[in-house]
Amino acid sequence: MNFSEVFKQSNQLCRVSPDGKYLATCVQYRLVVRDVNTLQILHLYTCLDQIVHMEWSSDSLFILCAMYKRGLVQVWSLEQPDWYCKIDEGSIGLVSSRWSPDGRHILNTTEFHVSILTMLKSISCALFPPWSVVPGIDFSRDGCYMALAERRDCRDYVSVFVCDDWHLLRHFETETQDLAGVEWSPNGCVLAVWDSCLEYKVLLYSLDGRLLSTFSAYEWSLGIKSLAWSPSSQFLAIGSYDGKVRILNHITWKKVTEFDHPATINNTKAVVYKEVERKPVVGSADLSIQHHITMGSTLFNTQSKYEICPLPVQVPVVKPDLDRANPKVGVSSMAFSSDNRYLATKNDNMACVVWVWDMQRLGLLAVLEQTSAVRCFQWDPRRPRLALCTGNAKLYLWSPAGCVSVQVPAEGGFQVQSVTWHCSGDSLILLGKEQLCLCYMEVGEEEEEEDDDVK
């Protein structure tokens, strides 16, 4: 496992192009495009203000940079570096901006919740109906359809548009009290619509607007906090404020199982990995030279490794303050592995723990207990390998073979706030508060490290 040098970035804005060839980063009002292999700078663009959102087009030829406070969007071209497109929303403001799947249209959402469609190089605009749902827009994975949620006269509606010419295909009312979001299944055949946290309800619609199923957990139940489709569209995972994950199947759209996050783990089929820290021993002869080493040096950093804990294991639980807004409770993060085999979850009042579930036997497989709260986790897009970070100078990896803790050898107090896999699965982008570096995975290296690090 190797690491690159450290580069600057702002607002966690670092994106790999869809074709995997380029790495775009934002530093204040500058956009830097590098070759992902050599990390050499290929293009340097200057925007009119500090960039708060950045996104690649689907064909990796254009980059969108949004400056919400000024209501501006600038689009840059990799093929023609001197060309750029400027979209000024003016006094109506700008809330969000994103690409359409074809990479030639931009959808801007203004403060009045009107989405405006702009075609690059041939000016064209279309105003969609007002909507007040965030997230209220979702594209099917194949880029053929767009679902738009809207609210009129205290009623919720969903409109489905064909992305080729943006004509309206379906428009129907949903059986929700306060629609909270919409999301297409990966195969584009089913649209999931769910209610706000005040009511536990998920509705599943076919492409023609026909209601396939309505799922409500139980009376007076806590609401939905997160939702995730499996890559094959076979399962729909629903994370709730009650700390449970309910799995629906794609045949009957009924619940097939329910995953709980207990405070005491006594499942004999699950392996509990606990991170154990140890500080390096510094001899008296080394104390005199320690003062000459910078504070950001990795020489005296706390080391850590995983240990397998005997059952039963008590998981640390934080009692949430229910009198404050947005209490830390419920399942907020879920992600399926690319092969549909595993599901990773995080319960917010157990912030230091990541749970890994086996979707073949529908049971708990592994539990990773960290010393600090988990900030981010993400699956390798090619292999069943999970990367996570906790806001320190370490990178953590799990696979069916075991766990490993890796010290990031970056100077200057680099702390990993989030991780992103390259589309090939051969490298990771590690983002700090104002810096980034790349971690290069070597084939067969992970298994060797796991054998040495997990006892």
Disulfide bonds with the S-S distance in Angstrom:
none
